[in-house]
Amino acid sequence: MKKLVATAPRVAELVEYHDREVVEDEVKIKVQFASPKHGTEVVDFRGISPFIDEEFSPEWNLFVSRETNSARGIVFGEFQLGNMVVGEVVECGSKVTEYALGDIVCSYGPIMETVIVKAVDNYKLRKLPKGANWKNAVCYDPAQFAMSGVRDAHVRAGDYVVVVGLGAIGQIAIQLAKKAGASVVIGVDPLSHRREIAEKHGADATFDPITTDVGLEVKRLTGKLGADSIIETSGNAAALQAALRGIAYGGTISYVAFAKPFPEGFNLGREAHFNNAKIVFSRAASEPNPDYPRWDRKRIEETCWELLMNGYLDCTDIIDPVVPFADSAESYMKYVDQQPDLSIKMGITL
């Protein structure tokens, strides 16, 4: 059995592992499809995690996973890679009643041939309905943060909405904002491929922030009014500066990104004061969120899963490229780390 791990900062390898038996409240999944997380995970992969005081050496040799999935656990000398898996239940513990052998399920989990997860009282383990799209399923995690960003931005019918950063979260936010009735949805990203996909799935216009004064163009496109809501997923200081420039008076910036410290020169005067912007830090995993107790993490997850499985959201173009498991180490280093412009969210078939 093999799993995909980082054996050193920026080095991915397939390594052997020995499987174990499930305990009474667990199921074992034979993984068929998987996908990594291109944002926070790659920061860890590069050895620059904001949760670790120094780079991974020597701390990297003792990595304590922050994921809830027990399959990641604590590992020595390696960091397991991966975010979501889809596969077949091949073993059930004695107390498991909601899942049966042969069920196709989706779960948080690392990229490996089998994943063992808790199945009793675990609403994060999801059954796929017959004919469901696995590419939608592995977008379960980014969909939650996209939905939280859109909800926290209070997007309403007729609004002018900007989504900055067109990775998986931003792409799904584009779809949600348009389907919520926004009259103008603008996508911002320096990569032309990502802008094209956003336009295919609902963006009325897109801008390259490298060659365009985004704040000015947003004002022009909205009759000098500015955006009612800006959903910022990039974590770039210049992007937030442009958002403060392009927001309408009293508008809301929903800050979804987990940003690094901003460099000297970031300006909270000028447009920030004149536009009287509201900045809401949005994160699906933070409890209680602004609409608690009506909306909690569980309700966000259940709603996202329903929208992914019934086709309301379409993540087919987000999962690209799709690579075989045997090539996943080289592909991870290429598409996730070295040349992220070539991929939004990489898929893996096992």
Residue pairs with C-beta under 8 A, 6 or more apart in sequence:
1 16
1 17
1 18
1 19
1 112
1 113
1 114
2 14
2 15
2 16
2 17
2 112
2 113
2 325
3 14
3 15
3 17
3 80
3 110
3 111
3 112
3 113
4 12
4 13
4 14
4 80
4 81
4 82
4 110
4 111
4 112
4 325
4 328
4 329
4 332
5 12
5 13
5 14
5 15
5 75
5 78
5 79
5 80
5 81
6 12
6 13
6 45
6 78
6 79
6 81
7 13
7 15
7 77
7 78
8 56
8 60
9 45
9 46
9 47
9 55
9 56
9 57
9 60
10 45
10 46
10 47
10 333
10 337
11 333
12 45
12 81
12 328
12 329
12 330
12 332
12 333
13 329
14 325
14 326
14 328
14 329
15 78
17 112
19 28
19 114
20 116
21 91
22 28
22 91
22 92
22 93
22 116
23 93
24 93
24 94
24 95
24 96
25 93
25 95
25 96
25 118
25 119
25 120
26 93
26 96
26 116
26 117
26 118
26 119
27 89
27 91
27 92
27 93
27 96
27 99
27 105
27 116
27 117
27 119
27 125
28 89
28 90
28 91
28 92
28 114
28 115
28 116
29 85
29 87
29 88
29 89
29 90
29 105
29 107
29 109
29 114
29 115
29 116
29 117
30 87
30 88
30 90
30 113
30 114
31 85
31 86
31 87
31 109
31 111
31 112
31 113
31 114
31 115
31 350
32 86
32 87
32 88
32 104
32 134
32 349
32 350
33 85
33 86
33 87
33 134
33 137
33 138
33 347
33 348
33 349
33 350
34 82
34 84
34 85
34 86
34 109
34 111
34 138
34 325
34 347
34 348
34 350
35 82
35 83
35 84
35 138
35 139
35 319
35 345
35 346
35 347
35 348
36 42
36 81
36 82
36 83
36 111
36 332
36 336
36 345
36 346
37 82
37 83
37 141
37 142
38 167
38 168
38 336
38 340
38 343
38 344
38 345
38 346
39 167
39 169
39 258
40 258
41 81
41 82
41 83
41 336
42 336
42 337
42 340
43 49
43 50
44 79
45 79
45 81
45 336
45 337
46 337
47 55
47 56
47 57
47 60
48 55
49 56
50 258
50 260
51 66
52 59
52 60
53 59
56 63
56 79
60 79
61 76
61 77
62 74
62 76
63 74
63 75
63 78
63 79
64 74
65 72
65 73
65 74
65 75
65 80
67 108
68 108
68 124
69 107
69 108
69 109
69 110
69 115
69 117
70 116
70 117
70 118
71 80
71 109
71 110
71 112
71 115
71 116
71 117
72 80
72 109
72 110
80 110
80 111
80 112
81 110
81 111
81 332
82 109
82 110
82 111
82 112
83 108
83 138
83 141
84 106
84 107
84 108
84 109
84 137
84 138
84 139
84 140
84 141
85 106
85 107
85 108
85 109
85 110
85 111
85 115
85 138
86 104
86 105
86 106
86 128
86 134
86 137
86 138
87 104
87 105
87 115
87 350
88 102
88 103
88 104
88 105
89 99
89 100
89 101
89 102
89 103
89 104
89 105
90 101
90 114
91 101
92 99
92 100
92 101
92 119
93 119
93 120
95 120
96 119
96 120
98 119
98 120
99 105
99 119
99 125
99 127
103 127
104 127
104 128
104 132
105 125
105 126
105 127
105 128
106 125
106 126
106 128
106 137
106 138
106 140
107 115
107 117
107 124
107 125
107 126
108 117
108 124
108 141
109 115
109 117
111 325
111 328
111 348
113 325
113 350
117 125
118 125
119 125
123 298
123 301
123 302
124 301
126 137
126 140
126 305
128 134
128 137
128 309
129 309
132 309
133 308
133 311
133 315
133 316
135 315
135 316
135 318
135 319
135 347
136 308
136 309
136 311
136 313
136 314
136 315
136 316
137 308
137 309
138 315
138 319
138 345
138 347
139 168
139 172
139 308
139 313
139 315
139 318
139 319
139 345
140 301
140 304
140 305
140 308
142 167
142 168
142 169
142 172
142 345
143 172
143 304
143 307
143 308
143 313
143 315
144 284
144 285
144 297
144 300
144 301
144 304
145 169
145 233
145 256
145 282
145 283
145 284
146 168
146 169
146 170
146 171
146 172
146 173
146 176
146 256
147 172
147 176
147 284
147 300
147 303
147 304
148 256
148 282
148 283
148 284
148 289
148 300
149 169
149 173
149 231
149 233
149 254
149 256
149 282
150 173
150 176
150 177
150 180
150 231
150 254
151 282
151 291
151 295
152 252
152 254
152 280
152 282
152 289
152 290
153 161
153 229
153 230
153 231
153 252
153 253
153 254
153 280
153 282
154 229
154 252
155 161
155 176
155 177
155 180
155 182
155 228
155 229
156 180
156 181
156 182
156 228
157 180
157 181
157 182
157 183
158 181
158 182
158 183
159 177
159 181
159 182
159 183
159 184
159 228
159 229
160 182
160 183
160 184
160 186
160 218
160 221
160 222
160 225
160 226
160 227
160 228
160 229
160 248
161 177
161 182
161 184
161 185
161 186
161 227
161 228
161 229
161 230
161 231
162 185
162 186
162 187
162 188
162 214
162 218
162 227
162 229
162 230
162 231
162 243
162 246
163 170
163 173
163 174
163 177
163 185
163 186
163 187
163 188
163 198
163 203
163 230
163 231
163 233
164 170
164 188
164 189
164 209
164 214
164 230
164 231
164 232
164 233
164 234
164 239
164 242
164 243
165 188
165 189
165 232
165 233
165 234
165 235
165 236
165 239
165 257
166 174
166 187
166 188
166 189
166 191
166 194
166 195
166 197
166 198
166 206
166 344
167 194
167 233
167 344
167 345
168 315
168 318
168 344
168 345
169 233
169 256
170 187
170 189
170 194
170 198
170 231
170 233
170 234
171 194
171 197
171 198
171 201
171 315
171 317
171 318
171 344
172 313
172 315
172 318
173 231
173 233
173 256
174 185
174 187
174 198
174 201
174 202
174 203
175 201
175 202
175 313
175 314
176 313
177 185
177 202
177 229
177 231
178 185
178 201
178 202
178 203
179 202
179 312
184 204
184 205
184 221
184 222
185 202
185 203
185 204
186 203
186 204
186 205
186 206
186 207
186 218
186 221
186 227
187 194
187 195
187 198
187 199
187 203
187 205
187 206
187 207
188 206
188 207
188 208
188 209
188 214
188 239
188 242
189 195
189 198
189 206
189 208
189 209
189 234
190 208
190 209
190 210
191 341
192 208
193 341
194 344
195 203
195 206
195 207
195 208
197 317
197 318
197 344
198 206
199 205
199 206
200 317
201 314
201 317
205 221
207 214
207 217
209 238
209 239
209 242
213 242
213 245
214 239
214 242
214 245
214 246
215 241
215 242
215 243
215 244
215 245
215 246
215 271
216 245
216 246
217 246
218 226
218 227
218 245
218 246
219 225
219 226
219 245
219 246
222 248
225 248
226 246
226 247
226 248
226 249
226 251
226 275
227 246
227 247
227 248
227 251
228 248
228 251
228 252
229 251
229 252
229 253
229 254
230 243
230 246
230 247
230 251
230 252
230 253
230 254
231 253
231 254
231 256
231 282
232 239
232 240
232 243
232 253
232 254
232 255
232 256
232 257
233 256
233 257
234 257
235 257
235 258
235 259
235 260
236 257
236 259
237 259
237 262
237 263
237 265
237 266
240 253
240 255
240 259
240 262
240 266
241 266
241 267
243 253
243 277
244 253
244 268
244 270
244 271
244 272
244 275
244 277
245 271
245 275
247 253
247 271
247 275
247 277
248 275
249 274
249 275
249 276
250 275
250 276
250 277
250 278
251 275
251 277
251 278
252 277
252 278
252 279
252 280
253 277
253 278
253 279
253 280
254 280
254 282
255 279
255 280
255 281
255 282
256 282
256 283
258 283
271 277
280 290
283 289
284 297
284 300
284 301
285 297
287 296
287 297
288 296
289 295
289 296
289 297
289 300
304 313
306 312
307 313
308 315
317 344
318 344
318 345
319 344
319 345
319 346
319 347
320 343
320 344
320 345
320 346
320 347
321 331
321 335
321 342
321 343
321 346
321 347
322 346
322 347
322 348
322 349
323 331
323 335
323 346
323 347
323 348
323 349
324 348
324 349
325 348
325 349
325 350
328 348
331 346
331 348
332 346
334 342
335 342
335 343
335 346
336 343
336 346
